Amino acid sequence: MANKNKSYLKFDHDAYAKTRAPDDFWGQVRRTVHGVPVSDDQIKMIVDAIQSALVMKPDDTLLDIACGNGALAHLFFDACAEYLGVDLSEHLISVARKNFEALPRYQFKQQGAVEYVCLERQPERFTKVLCYGSFQYFPAADAARVLRILFDKFCNVQIVFIGNLPDKDRAADFYKTNQPSAVELADCYSQIGIWRTKSEFARLAGEAGWKVTFSFMPNEFYASYYRYDAMLSR
Ligand SMILES: C[S@@+](CC[C@H](N)C(=O)[O-])C[C@H]1O[C@@H](n2cnc3c(N)ncnc32)[C@H](O)[C@@H]1O
């Protein structure tokens, strides 16, 4: 039964990241199971899923929206010509700069997603976009706006890969007997962010102009039972 009357914990990415050790890269972005960073095998499954969707080419310029500390992103540096990672968290961007930035080709910038897409002056340089484990944390209006601006202004982007989305149709598999309220499931500031069904996501992306296909991680992936990935194309 939904715990409609209970309040719930909000999540602050920046504050949480500061509680983890400077070199606990997966812990900082909560890529953990019961607080323990996931194994290299799990990371490889994520990298494989992103590679297979984005089909990176040596002349690609990759935009990574809500890139966190860059630990995941830097695994793609060899596969592309240039990279820009943008994230709201000052702390995570400082970790990214210290450990992974390699100017001028691989760069990180502290900025919110919607502010960044509005203000980017050379959007046409990007050919692929990644947004992994993050889209659900954007306020709903920002999420719609980011997709619309990517479609209209980032005119050379062929593929947008939005990974690790929480599936509203499978929220019960995750929460089991302690179902949260509809308000919590729709709150971008909750622990998991906004849960969307695939059809809700398809409508959101379609209204911005994108075609959408969905994919799922292998069963061995720790979050496969309640998450899906979305690939957007023109
Ligand atoms: C779970 S982490 C994922 C980071 C990275 N993409 C990865 O997969 O390792 C979610 C990230 O979303 C960022 N984020 C949340 N809301 C944001 C927003 N409105 N604009 C930009 N970044 C945001 C957080 O700061 C955090 O770094």
The ligand as a MOL file (V3000), in Angstrom:
LIG
                    3D

  0  0  0     0  0            999 V3000
M  V30 BEGIN CTAB
M  V30 COUNTS 27 29 0 0 0
M  V30 BEGIN ATOM
M  V30 1 C 23.6460 9.6140 -10.3600 0
M  V30 2 S 24.6020 10.9860 -10.8890 0 CHG=1
M  V30 3 C 25.1310 10.4110 -12.4840 0
M  V30 4 C 26.3910 11.0880 -12.9780 0
M  V30 5 C 26.9800 10.5560 -14.2660 0
M  V30 6 N 26.1370 10.8100 -15.3980 0
M  V30 7 C 27.2840 9.0860 -14.1620 0
M  V30 8 O 26.5250 8.2830 -14.7320 0
M  V30 9 O 28.2600 8.7130 -13.5200 0 CHG=-1
M  V30 10 C 23.3520 12.2110 -11.2400 0
M  V30 11 C 23.9530 13.5450 -11.5850 0
M  V30 12 O 22.9360 14.4340 -12.0490 0
M  V30 13 C 23.3450 15.7470 -11.6900 0
M  V30 14 N 22.2010 16.6480 -11.8180 0
M  V30 15 C 21.0260 16.5860 -11.1660 0
M  V30 16 N 20.2210 17.5660 -11.5550 0
M  V30 17 C 20.8850 18.2850 -12.5010 0
M  V30 18 C 20.5710 19.4040 -13.3150 0
M  V30 19 N 19.3800 20.0140 -13.2280 0
M  V30 20 N 21.4990 19.8540 -14.1730 0
M  V30 21 C 22.7030 19.2420 -14.2760 0
M  V30 22 N 23.0580 18.1880 -13.5300 0
M  V30 23 C 22.1530 17.6960 -12.6670 0
M  V30 24 C 23.8630 15.5710 -10.2820 0
M  V30 25 O 24.6440 16.6470 -9.8320 0
M  V30 26 C 24.6270 14.2520 -10.4180 0
M  V30 27 O 25.9620 14.4760 -10.7440 0
M  V30 END ATOM
M  V30 BEGIN BOND
M  V30 1 1 1 2
M  V30 2 1 2 3
M  V30 3 1 2 10
M  V30 4 1 3 4
M  V30 5 1 4 5
M  V30 6 1 5 6
M  V30 7 1 5 7
M  V30 8 2 7 8
M  V30 9 1 7 9
M  V30 10 1 10 11
M  V30 11 1 11 12
M  V30 12 1 11 26
M  V30 13 1 12 13
M  V30 14 1 13 14
M  V30 15 1 13 24
M  V30 16 1 14 15
M  V30 17 1 14 23
M  V30 18 2 15 16
M  V30 19 1 16 17
M  V30 20 1 17 18
M  V30 21 2 17 23
M  V30 22 1 18 19
M  V30 23 2 18 20
M  V30 24 1 20 21
M  V30 25 2 21 22
M  V30 26 1 22 23
M  V30 27 1 24 25
M  V30 28 1 24 26
M  V30 29 1 26 27
M  V30 END BOND
M  V30 END CTAB
M  END
